Amino acid sequence: MKNFMLRVSFDNGETKDFDVKPYIRGNWYGELSNPTYFMSVFANGYTVEWANGQDICPDELYYNSTVVSM
């Protein structure tokens, strides 16, 4: 999604939006500020990940996101 947001579908059928902007700082997550790199995100089976290894804890994704649909 635009504006450094992710739309994530969970195994329980919920779809939620997660704001990555608060994480984009420092050397490690700072790479996510590049929109092209940010859009290269992929699901690795348990969470979301980027090519250089940045990821977000599945619990963080679930509990700190906004419900879109159930």
PyMOL commands that set and color helices and strands:
alter all, ss='L'
color gray80, all
select helices_A, chain A and resi 21-23+26-33+35-38+58-63
alter helices_A, ss='H'
color red, helices_A
select strands_A, chain A and resi 5-9+15-19+42-43+48-49+55-56+66-69
alter strands_A, ss='S'
color yellow, strands_A
deselect
rebuild
show_as cartoon
